[in-house]
Amino acid sequence: MKADERGFVAGTGVESQDLVRVADKMARGILAVPQVARAQGTPRVVLDPVVNETRFPISKDIFLTRIRAQLNSQATGKVLFLARDKMTALERERDLKRSGQVTTGSDPNTVEFKGADFFLTGKLSSLTTRSSKGVSDYILYTFQLIDARTSDIVWEGFEEIKKQGLEDAVYR
């Protein structure tokens, strides 16, 4: 079974097919933004954590991970992502090079860490209705590309998904 197919075990929360659908739409939206599509150089993006305001305990950053992986694999050279989550290891490696403990192919004293042009972040929001007949969940997925210099929101994309069921599935 593919990740974008609905399985026989499903609930009203975030499912793999939702992740695929939302991430695909957001990646296409980011590539269409004039600041990205017509950029003079390659825009650099930092991922900012997603806020999960739903009742579902999901790995919220999986959306950004999928968007990043999709853009890195299918839009090579259009946008670059900065590995800010790896800064401790990167700084340690730079310091080892500067001290001469490891070799380097470039001047270790040159500041090479790049600054961000944009931040990519998101929010998951929901409304839930319960009755004796079942449960209904509406989830709004919103993502923003924010200019790191001006704080302008240069792009915002969203997807809405509503599901109904007789009972809840357990999400982990």
Backbone hydrogen bonds, N-H to C=O, Kabsch-Sander energy under -0.5 kcal/mol:
donor,donor_aa,acceptor,acceptor_aa,energy
5,E,2,K,-1.8
10,A,8,F,-0.8
18,D,15,E,-0.7
19,L,15,E,-1.9
20,V,16,S,-2.4
21,R,17,Q,-2.1
22,V,18,D,-3.0
23,A,19,L,-2.7
24,D,20,V,-2.3
25,K,21,R,-1.9
26,M,22,V,-2.5
27,A,23,A,-2.5
28,R,24,D,-2.1
29,G,25,K,-2.1
30,I,26,M,-2.4
31,L,27,A,-1.9
32,A,28,R,-1.1
33,V,29,G,-0.7
33,V,30,I,-1.0
36,V,33,V,-1.8
37,A,33,V,-3.5
38,R,34,P,-2.4
39,A,36,V,-1.1
45,V,80,L,-2.9
46,V,118,F,-2.3
48,D,46,V,-0.5
48,D,120,L,-3.0
51,V,122,G,-2.3
52,N,50,V,-0.5
53,E,51,V,-0.8
53,E,124,L,-3.3
58,I,56,F,-1.9
60,K,58,I,-1.7
62,I,59,S,-1.9
63,F,60,K,-1.2
65,T,61,D,-2.3
66,R,62,I,-2.1
67,I,63,F,-2.4
68,R,64,L,-2.9
69,A,65,T,-2.6
70,Q,66,R,-2.5
71,L,67,I,-2.5
72,N,68,R,-2.8
73,S,69,A,-2.0
74,Q,70,Q,-2.5
75,A,71,L,-1.9
78,K,75,A,-2.3
79,V,75,A,-0.6
80,L,43,P,-2.9
82,L,45,V,-2.8
84,R,82,L,-1.7
86,K,83,A,-1.9
87,M,84,R,-1.4
90,L,86,K,-2.4
91,E,87,M,-3.0
92,R,88,T,-2.1
93,E,89,A,-2.3
94,R,90,L,-2.3
95,D,91,E,-2.4
96,L,92,R,-2.2
97,K,93,E,-2.1
98,R,94,R,-2.5
99,S,95,D,-2.0
100,G,97,K,-1.0
101,Q,96,L,-1.7
102,V,96,L,-1.1
110,T,107,D,-1.4
112,E,110,T,-0.7
117,D,44,R,-2.6
118,F,44,R,-2.1
119,F,146,I,-2.3
120,L,46,V,-2.5
121,T,119,F,-0.5
121,T,144,Q,-2.2
123,K,142,T,-2.7
124,L,51,V,-2.9
125,S,123,K,-0.5
125,S,140,L,-2.6
126,S,53,E,-0.5
127,L,138,Y,-2.1
129,T,136,S,-2.6
131,S,134,G,-2.6
134,G,131,S,-1.3
135,V,165,G,-2.8
136,S,129,T,-2.8
137,D,163,K,-2.9
138,Y,127,L,-2.6
139,I,161,I,-3.1
140,L,125,S,-2.8
141,Y,139,I,-0.6
141,Y,159,E,-2.9
142,T,123,K,-2.6
142,T,140,L,-0.6
143,F,157,G,-2.5
144,Q,121,T,-2.7
145,L,155,W,-2.4
146,I,119,F,-3.0
146,I,144,Q,-0.6
147,D,152,D,-3.3
148,A,117,D,-2.6
151,S,147,D,-2.3
154,V,145,L,-1.9
154,V,152,D,-1.0
155,W,145,L,-1.2
157,G,143,F,-2.3
159,E,141,Y,-1.9
161,I,139,I,-2.3
163,K,137,D,-2.8
165,G,135,V,-2.4
171,Y,169,A,-0.6
